[in-house]
Amino acid sequence: MLVESPAWRFGTRPIGVTAERRSRRRIILPGLLLALAAAGACLPAQTIRAAMSRWVAITSLAVLAMSLTPAAAAAQAPTNPNTVVAPAERDPLAGLERPGDTVVLSDERRTTRWGYAHETSKILSRPRRGSRSIGRLRFLTEDGAAEVYLVLHGWMDTAGRRWLHIRVPKRPNGSTGWILAEALGPLQVVRTQLVINRGALRAALYRKGKRIWSARVGVGKSATPTPRGNFWIRERLRGFGGAYGPWAFGTSAYADLSDWPGGGVVGIHGTNQPELIPGRPSHGCVRVRNDKIRRLARLMPIGTPVRIIG
């Protein structure tokens, strides 16, 4: 099983560090050789010519880079739909200026914000120190991926502290709580929403309100139903194979019994029994034909809200 998780979460050394050091050597070494030649040092002509050629190339690239405007640079940014890119907007919590101010951070349709836990602080029932604790933030999901918290609102108390109202991945389904804003890392944003209709046995993915994917699905049996409610995508997993197909998505929904390894978590995954779709063959998970789940994996990022109806 392969878990898509940010490398920094597990302390992995960023590969850019080594590349940056090599880049510095490429810039500094030619300049140093030219400086020695100018000072009268006796260097082979071939060495001087090579240094001059490299230095001209480097300075030309620097001039070109400085000529790029922010708009031009943005136009060249990657458009991978699975890459979460920070929105070109001010701090979403900037609207919290005075005690009692509230900002809506997610409508769970066209704009949804989420974050990774920055610390394992308590999740409180109300935005007030000393309120009843309903659990703690955690760094990892049951499968070892970085845990994801969907953020609904922001609020400022009388002491000027900024609070976040979050959805909590726990039983009972639909749990919410409050944490101080600094307990989460930078908020990310997605523009997608997945809607699963248990009655119609169909799922559809929307981006900014426009449908971009749909498929017939298999859901839970009457004795082990897929739960209704508002959830979100916490994990993108591949490598299970077999009954789980090429891709699987872990959601924040929980069932009494599910097809997920270890049970409990309601997943959305491929299948090795496509003839059972559409239908009600599962213990709570949502099954999708493998060609459709591959397409979904290209379109649906972490943090996407999931609405299960019907």
DOKEDREN-146276 format. One record per residue: residue in three letters; x, z, y of N, C-alpha, C, O in turn. Coordinates in steps of 0.1 Angstrom, whole numbers, plus 5000, padded with zeros to 4 digits. Layout:
BEGIN
ALAXZYXZYXZYXZY;...
***
This chain:
BEGIN
MET500850004988500050005000500950005012501850085013;LEU500649915022501349915034500449965045499249915047;VAL500950055053500150115064500650065077501850075080;GLU499850005086500249955099500250075108499250125112;SER501450125112501550245120502750225130503650155126;PRO502650285142503750265151505050335146504950445141;ALA506150275148507450325142507750455149508350545143;TRP507450465162507850585169507250715164507750825165;ARG506050695158505350815153506150885142506051015141;PHE506950815134507650885124509150895127509950925118;GLY509550875140510950895144511850785140513050805140;THR511350665137512250555133512950505146512450505156;ARG514250475144515050435155514650295160514650205152;PRO514250275172513750145177514850045175516050065179;ILE514449925170515449825168515949765181517049705181;GLY515249785192515749735204516949805210517649745218;VAL517249925205518449995209519749915206520549895215;THR519849875193521049805189521149665196522149625201;ALA519949595197519949465204520349485218521049395224;GLU519949595225520249605239521749635241522349575250;ARG522349705232523849725233524649595231525549575238;ARG524149515221524849385219524649295232525649225236;SER523449305238523249225250524149265261524649185269;ARG524449405263525349455273526749395271527349365280;ARG527149395258528549345255528649205260529649165265;ARG527549125257527648975260527748955275528348865280;ILE527149045283527249035298528549085303529149025312;ILE529049205298530149275304531449205300532349195309;LEU531649155288532849105283533348985291534448975295;PRO532448875293532948765301533348805315534248745320;GLY532548895321532848935335534249005336534948985345;LEU534549085326535849155325536949055324537949075330;LEU536848955315537848855313538148775326539248755329;LEU537048745333537248665346537948755356538748705364;ALA537548885357538248975366539748985363540548985373;LEU540048995351541549005347542248875351543348885356;ALA541648765349542248635353542448625368543448585373;ALA541448675376541548675390542648765395543248735405;ALA542848875388543948965392545348925387546348995390;GLY545448805381546748755378547148785363548348755360;ALA546248835355546548865341546848725334546148625337;CYS547748735325548148605317547148595305547348665295;LEU546148505307545248485296545248345292545448255300;PRO545048315279544948175275543848095282542748145285;ALA544147965286543247885293541947875286540847865292;GLN541947855273540747845265539847965266538647955267;THR540448085266539648205268538948215281537848255282;ILE539748175292539148175305537948075306536948105312;ARG538147955300537047855301535847905294534747885298;ALA536047965282534948015274534148125282532948135282;ALA534948215288534348325296533548265308532448315311;MET534148165315533448105326532148045322531148055329;SER532147975310530947905305529848005302528647985306;ARG530248115296529248215292528648285305527548315306;TRP529548315314529148385327528148295335527148345340;VAL528448165335527548075342526148075336525148075342;ALA526148075322524848075315524048195317522848195319;ILE524848315317524148445319523548455333522348495335;THR524248415344523748425357522648325360521748355367;SER522648215353521548115354520248175349519248165355;LEU520448235337519248305331518648415340517448435341;ALA519648495346519148605355518348545367517348605371;VAL518848435373518148375384516748325380515748345387;LEU516748265368515448215363514448335361513248325364;ALA514948445355514048555352513548615365512348655366;MET514348625376513948675389512948585395512148635403;SER512948455392512048365398510648375392509648325398;LEU510548435381509148445374508348545382508748665383;THR507148505386506248605392505548685382505548645370;PRO505048805385504248885375503148805369502848815357;ALA502448715376501448635370501948535360501348515349;ALA503148475363503748385353504148455341503948405330;ALA504748575342505148655331503948695322504048695310;ALA502848735329501648775322501048655314500548675303;ALA501248535319500648415312501448385300500948325291;GLN502648435299503448415287503348525277504048525266;ALA502648625280502448745271501848705258500948615258;PRO502148765246501548725234500048755234499648855240;THR499348685226497848695226497348735212496248705208;ASN498248795204497848835190496648935192496849035198;PRO495548905186494348995187494549135181493749225184;ASN495549145173495749285167496649365175496949485171;THR497249305186498149385194497349445205496649375213;VAL497449575207496649645218497549645230498649695230;VAL497049575240497749565253497049645263495849645265;ALA497849725271497249815281496549725291497049625295;PRO495349765296494649685305495249685319495949775323;ALA495049565326495549555340494649635349493849565356;GLU494649765349493749845357494449975360495450015354;ARG493950045370494550165373494250275362493550245353;ASP494850385364494750495354493250525353492550555363;PRO492650515341491250535339490750675343489550695345;LEU491650765344491350905348491550925363491351035368;ALA491850825370492150835384490850875392490850925403;GLY489650845386488450885392488151025392487151075398;LEU488951105385488751255384489551315396490651345394;GLU488851325407489551375419489151515423489851595429;ARG487851555420487351685424486651745413486151685403;PRO486651885412485951955401484551905400483751885409;GLY484151875387482851825384482751675383481751625378;ASP483851605387483851465385483851425370484451485362;THR483151315367483051265354483251115354482751045363;VAL484051065344484250915343483850875328484150945319;VAL483150765327482850705314484050625309484450535317;LEU484650655298485850585293485550485282486350395280;SER484350495276484050405265482550385265481750475266;ASP482150255264480650225261480450195247479350175242;GLU481550175239481550145225480950015222480449995211;ARG480949925232480449785230481449685235482049605227;ARG481649695248482549595254483949655258484949585259;THR483949785260485149855264485249995257484250075258;THR486250015249486450135242487950185243488850105242;ARG488050305246489450365248489750465237488850535232;TRP490950475233491350565222492850605224493550545232;GLY493250705217494650755219495150825206494350865198;TYR496450825205497050905194497251045199497451075210;ALA497251145189497451285192498951305197499851255191;HIS499051375208500351405214500751545209501951575209;GLU499851625205500051765200498951805191497851735191;THR499151905183498051955174497252065180497152175175;SER496752045192495952145199494552155194494152075186;LYS493852265197492552285193491552195199491752155211;ILE490552155192489452075197488352175199487852245190;LEU487852175212486852275216485452225216485252105219;SER484452305215483052265215482652235230481652155232;ARG483252295239482952275254484252265261485252315257;PRO484252195273485452185281485752315289485752315301;ARG486152415282486452545288487352625278487052635266;ARG488452675284489352755276488552875270487852935277;GLY488852905258488153015251486852965244486253055237;SER486452845245485252795238485552785223486652795219;ARG484452775216484652775201485452655196485152545201;SER486352675187487152565182486352505170485852575162;ILE486452365170485752295159486852225150486452155141;GLY488052245153489152185145490452175154490552225165;ARG491352095149492552065156492851915155492551845146;LEU493551865166494151735165495151725154495751825151;ARG495251605148496251595138497051455140496451365146;PHE498251455135499051335137498751225127498851105130;LEU498351255115498151155104496751165098496151265098;THR496351045093495151035085495351075071496551115067;GLU494351075063494551105049495451015042496051055031;ASP495650895047496550795040497950785047498750705043;GLY498250875056499550875063499650785075500850765080;ALA498650725079498650645092498550735104498050845102;ALA498950685115498750765127497250785131496550685131;GLU496850905132495450935135495050885149495750885158;VAL493750835149493250775162492050855166491150885158;TYR491950875179490850955185490150865196490750815205;LEU488850835194488050755203487650845215487150955213;VAL487850805227487550885239486350835246486250725250;LEU485350925248484050895254484050915269483650825277;HIS484451025274484351065288485551145293486351195284;GLY485751145306486751235312485951325322484951285328;TRP486451455323485851545332486851645338487851675332;MET486651685351487551775357486851905359485751915365;ASP487552015355486952155357487252215371487952145379;THR486852335373487052395386488452435389488852455401;ALA489352435379490752465381491552335383492752335384;GLY490852215383491552095384492152035371492851935372;ARG491752095360492252045347491351925343490151925345;ARG492051825337491251705332491051715317491951745310;TRP489751705313489351715299488951575294488451495302;LEU489051565281488551435274487551475264487751565256;HIS486451405264485351425254485651315243485551195246;ILE485951355231486451265221485451275208484851375206;ARG485451165201484851165188485951215178487151185179;VAL485451295168486451365159486151315145485051315140;PRO487151265138487051215124486951335114487951375109;LYS485751385112485551495103484051505099483251435104;ARG483851585089482451615085481951725094482751815098;PRO480651725098479751615096480051495105480651505115;ASN479551375100479751255108479051275122478051335123;GLY479751215131479151215145479751335153479251355164;SER480651405148481251525155481951485167482651385167;THR481851555178482551535190483151665195482651775191;GLY484051665204484651785210485451755222485451635227;TRP486051855228486851845241488251885239488551985232;ILE489151815246490551855246491051825260490451755268;LEU492151895264492851865276493451725275493951685265;ALA493451655287493951515287495351495281495651395275;GLU496251595284497651575280497851595265498951565260;ALA496751625258496851645243496951505236497351495225;LEU496551395243496551265238497651185245497951215257;GLY498151085238499150995244498350895254497150915256;PRO499050795259498450695268497250635261497250605249;LEU496150625269494950565263495050415262495550345271;GLN494650365250494650215247493250165249492250245249;VAL493050035250491749985252491549865242492449785240;VAL490249855237489849745229488549685234487849765240;ARG488349565232487049495237486149455225485249375228;THR486449505213485749455202484749565197484849685200;GLN483749515189482749615183482349545170481949435169;LEU482349625159481849585146480449645143480349765144;VAL479449565140478149605137477849575123477949455119;ILE477449675115477149655100475649695098475249805101;ASN474849595094473449615091473249635076473349545069;ARG472949755073472749785058471449715053471449675041;GLY470449705061469249635056469449485054468949435044;ALA470049425064470249275063471549245054471749125051;LEU472349345050473549325043474449225050474949125044;ARG474649245062475449155071476249235081475849345086;ALA477449185084478349255094478649145104478749025101;ALA478949185117479349095127480249165137480149285140;LEU481349095141482349145150482049075163481948955164;TYR482049155174481849105188483149135196483749235194;ARG483449045205484449065215483849045229483348935232;LYS483849145237483249135250481749095249481249025258;GLY481149135238479749105237479448975230478248945227;LYS480448895227480248765221480648775206481648825203;ARG479748725197480048725183481148635179481148515183;ILE482148685172483348595169483548595154484448525149;TRP482748675146482948675131481648735126481048825131;SER481348685114480148745107480348715092481048625088;ALA479748805084479848785069478748865062478248965068;ARG478348825050477548895041478349005035479548985033;VAL477749125033478549235028477849305016476649285014;GLY478549395010478049485000478149625005479149665011;VAL477049705004477049845009476749944998476649904986;GLY476550065001476350174991475050164984474050114990;LYS474950214972473750224965472850324971473250404980;SER471550324967470650424973471050564970470750654978;ALA471650584958472150724955473450764962473650884964;THR474150664967475450684974475550594986476350504986;PRO474650614996474550525007475750525016476450615018;THR475850405023476850395034476150465046475050435049;PRO476850565052476150645063475950565075476750475079;ARG474850595082474550535095475250615106475550735104;GLY475450545117476050615129477050535136477350415133;ASN477750605145478750545154480150595149480450715149;PHE481050505145482350535140483350445146483050375156;TRP484550435141485650355146486650325135486750395125;ILE487450225138488550185128489750275131490350275142;ARG490250345121491350435122492650375115493750415119;GLU492450285105493550245097493350095094492250045092;ARG494550025093494549885088495549895076496749915079;LEU495049865064495949885052495949755044494949685044;ARG497049725038497149615029498049645017498849735018;GLY497849575006498649604995497949674983498549694973;PHE496649724986495949784975495649684963495949704952;GLY495149564967494849464957493649504949493049604951;GLY493449424938492349454929491049474935490549384942;ALA490349584933489049604938488949614953487949614959;TYR490149634960490149654974490549524981490549524994;GLY490949424974491249294980492549304989493349394988;PRO492749194997494049185005494149285016495249315021;TRP492949325022492949415034491949525032490949505025;ALA492249635038491249745038491349815052492449835057;PHE490249855057490149935070489550065067488450085062;GLY490350175071489750305070488950335083489450315094;THR487750395081486950425093486850575094487450655086;SER486150615105485950765107484750815100484450935101;ALA484050735092482850775085483250845072484250805066;TYR482450945068482651005055481351005047480251015052;ALA481550985034480450995025480651095014481851145012;ASP479651135007479751234996480751174985481451254979;LEU480651044983481450984973481650844978480750774983;SER482850794978483150654982484150584973484650644964;ASP484350454975485250384967486750404972487650354965;TRP486850474983488250494989489050574979488550674973;PRO490350544978491250624970491150774974491350804986;GLY490950864965490751004969489351044973489051154973;GLY488450934975487050964978486851014993487851054999;GLY485651004997485251065010485250965021484150945027;VAL486350905025486450815036485650685033485850625022;VAL484850635042484150515041485050405046485450395058;GLY485450315037486350205041485550065041484450055036;ILE486249975047485749835047486849755041487949745046;HIS486549685029487649625022487249505014486049475014;GLY488249435009487949315001487449354987487049464985;THR487449254978486849284965487349194954487849084958;ASN487349234942487549134931486349104923486349044912;GLN485149134929483849104924482949044935481949094938;PRO483348924939482548864950481148824947480348814956;GLU480848814934479548784929478548894933477348874932;LEU479049014936478149134939477749134954477049224958;ILE478349044962478049034976477148914979477548804975;PRO476048924986475549054992474849134982474349094972;GLY474849264984474249364975474549504979474949534990;ARG474249594969474449734971475149794959474649874951;PRO476449754958477249784946478149904947478749954937;SER478249964960479350054962478950204962477750234961;HIS479950294963479650434965479650474979479750594982;GLY479550384988479550415003480350315011480050295023;CYS481450265005482250165012481550035015480550005008;VAL482049955024481549825027482449725021483649715025;ARG481949635013482749535006482549395013481449365017;VAL483649325015483649195021484349095012485449135006;ARG483948975011484648875004486048855009486248875022;ASN487048825001488448825005488748725016489548755025;ASP488148605016488448515027487948565040488548535050;LYS486848635040486248685052487048805057487248825069;ILE487548895048488349015052489648965058490149035067;ARG490248855053491448805059491248765073492048795082;ARG490148695075489848655089489548775098490048775109;LEU488848875093488548995100489849065104489949115115;ALA490849065095492149135098492849065110493649135117;ARG492648945113493248875124492548905137493048875148;LEU491348955136490448965148490249115152489949135164;MET490249205143489849345146490949445147491649465137;PRO491249495158492349595160491949735157490749765156;ILE492949815156492749965155491950005167492049955178;GLY491050105165490250165176488950095178488150135186;THR488649985171487349915173486250005169486250055158;PRO485250015177484050095173483250025163483149905163;VAL482650105154481850055142480450115143480350245143;ARG479450035144478050085145477450045132477249925129;ILE476950145124476250115111474750145113474450255116;ILE473950045111472550055113471750015101472349965091;GLY470450025102469549965091469250075080468550045071;
***
